[in-house]
């Protein structure tokens, strides 16, 4: 039987989604839990391979098991074999052709920045501490420059294995709750480090320090060296996957 689960996790203590020999990863821990149920190795596919330190509230994972599980029972059984910082939110059967990664139509990521002078200990694992002045209204306006179909070569790593660097961003929203700034990106897909690099570029541009001069010029340059260092992983969360 083919199954689909929605997975939430705090990625601070893990080296990303993808299994790495001898290293703590989300996929490695999940596979271990599933193997206890199946009595054999289980192959899992995630909608997105989150990097080290990145979190998720709505990661989607697909896999096959030999037994017929009711969704609620499967959720409880998997959670019973997972650490508390990884949780299955829901589980259900799907068509045999379903693939969590290849069938995904869109994703939403949230990036959090904490602007107060003193960092909240409750957000230290989930937000970038940036205690400097930002023009939030201007940041929101410049974020709209990223909306549309663009070549995002400048916003990924040099060894990115994607077949094309063109992606379509449908929405960039900026929300502020006190000193917590939330940047929300929705699109058909994202390149490796793309969201974190967009966040860093927006912040640098806001402070007049972006090497390319503006976000538009950075996009046109296709020059990764002009984008600067990506924002820290801890502020990023995969919120939702659309199918």
N, C-alpha and C positions, 0 to 999 in steps of 0.2 A: 504493500500500500504506500502511496505517496502522501506526504504530510507537509504542511506549511505552518511554521510557528512565527510569532512576533516576539522578538527578544529585546529586553532592556538590560543595559549593563553600565557599570561604572568602570571605564577603561583605564583608570589611573595606574593600576597595578599590573597591567598587561601590555605585552608588546604587539598590540594590534589584534586584528581578527585572525589573520592567516596562521596556520600551524607552523611552528618552527621547532625543530628538534631541540629538546632540552630547555625550551623557553616557555614561560607562561603566556598563553594566547587564549582569546575567547573561543576560537574554533577548537583548539586542543582540549579545553575544559568541557565544552559542549559535546564533542565527539566521545570523550571519556564517559560522560553521563549516558549518552545514547547506547554506547557499547554495553553498558551494564544491563540495559533493558533488552537489547537485541542478542547479546551473547556472541557478538561478532562485530567486526569493524563496520562503521557506518560512514558513508560519504555525504558531506553537507555542502550546500551552496548558499552563500549569503548574497543579498541584494547589493551590498557594497563592502569592500574590504577596508574597514576603518583602520587607520594607522595607530601606532603606539600612543597610548594616553587619551585617545578619542573615545567618547561615550556614545551611547545609543538609547533612545526611548522607543524607537520603532523599527529596529533592524528586522528584516524578514529572511528566514532561512528555510530551505526546502531539503528534503531527504526522503529516503524510502526505508520502511521497516517490513519485516516478514509478517508481523502480527497485525491484526485489526484492532486499532485503539480508538475509543471514543475520545473526542477532543479534550474534554475536561480531565479525564483520567490520565491522558498522555501528559498534559500540562503539569498535573500534580506529580506524576512519576518522574518526569525530567527534573523538576524543581527539587525533588527530594534527593537528587544526586548532584546538585549544583551548589556552589558557594553562594552566600547571600548577596554578593555584588553582581550576580548574573541571574536574571529571572525570565522565565517564559511567561508572557502576558496572556497569550492565547494560543490554541493549537487546533488544527482542523485538517481533514482530508482534502486533497485537491486532485485534479486530473493528472494522470501519469505524465502528460506532456509539460506540466508546469515546471518552470525553472525560476527560482527567486531572482537571479541576476539578469538573465536574458529577456524575461518577460516584463521587467520593470519599465514603466513609462515615465516616471518622474520621481524626484527625491527632494526632500526639504531638510536643510541643515540649519541649525541655530548656533551662532557664536556669541558668547557672553564676555563682556568687558566690564570690570569693576573700576570705577573712576575715583573712589574716595582715596584720601591720603593714606589711610590705614586700611589694610586688606582685611576683609571679613574672614575669620577662620572657618566659617561655614561654607564659604565659596572657594576656598583655596584650591580645591581639586577640580573646580568646574567653571572657572572664569580667569581671564587674563587680567592681572592687576596692572592698571595703567593710570597712575595718579597724576595725570597731566591734563591741561585744558583741551577740550575738543569742542568744536562747533558742531553740535549734533544735527542741527537743521541743514547745514552745508554738507555734512557727511551723507545725510539721507538723499539730498539732491544729487550728489556725485555718484551715489550708489546706483542711481537710475541709468547711468552711462553703461553699466554692465548688462542691462536688460536687452534681450534680443539674441539673435543668432550671431555669435562672434567666434573668431579664432583666438582661443585662449592659450596659445603657445607660451606667452610670457608669464603665465600663471601656474606652470607645472614644472616638474623636474626635467633635466636634460635627457635622462634615460627613460622617460615615460614610454610605455609600450603600447599606448593607444594607437589605433589605426588612423584616427583623425583627431585633430585638436579643436575641432569646431563643436561647440555646445550651444544650446539655447537656454538662456535664463529667462524665466517668465515673471519672476517677481523678486525684488529686493526690498525688504521692509526693515525699518529701524524703530525699535520700541525702547522707551526708557522708564524704568521703575526706580525712582530715587537715584542712587549712584550706580545701579546696574543697567548697562546698555546691552540690548539684544539686537543682533543683526541676523536677519532671517533670509535665507537664499533658497529659492525654489527653481528647479530646472529639469531638463530631460536627463541630465547626468552630469557628473563632475570629474575632472581629471585629478590625478593624485596631487595632493597639497593645494588644489585650486582654491577651495574656500578659504583656507588659512592664509594663502597668499593674497587673495582679494581683500581680506580684512586688513592685513598689514599694509597693503598699498593704499587703501582708503584712509587709514590712520596717518600714514606718512604724508599723503597728499593734503590731508586736513591741516597738518602742521607745516606745510610748505617745504617738505623735505624729500619728496618723491623725485628720484633721479630723472625719470622720464618727463617730469613737469606736470602731467595730468593723467588721469585714468585713460582717457581717450588716446593719448599719445603712447601710453604704455601698451595698450591693445594693438595699436597700429605697428609698433616697433617689433613685436614678437620676440623681444629680447628679455630672456629670463634674468639676466644680470641687472636689469634696471628695476626689477620688482622688489628686490631686497629679501630679507629673511622672513619666512612665513610666521604668522602669529603662533603662539604656543598651542600645542595640541589640546591642553586641558580645557580650553574654552569651547571646544567644538563638540556638538552632539548631532547625530543623525536622528531626526525627529520622526520622519514618515516616509514611506515608500508607496508610490501610486502604481496600480496595475490596470 
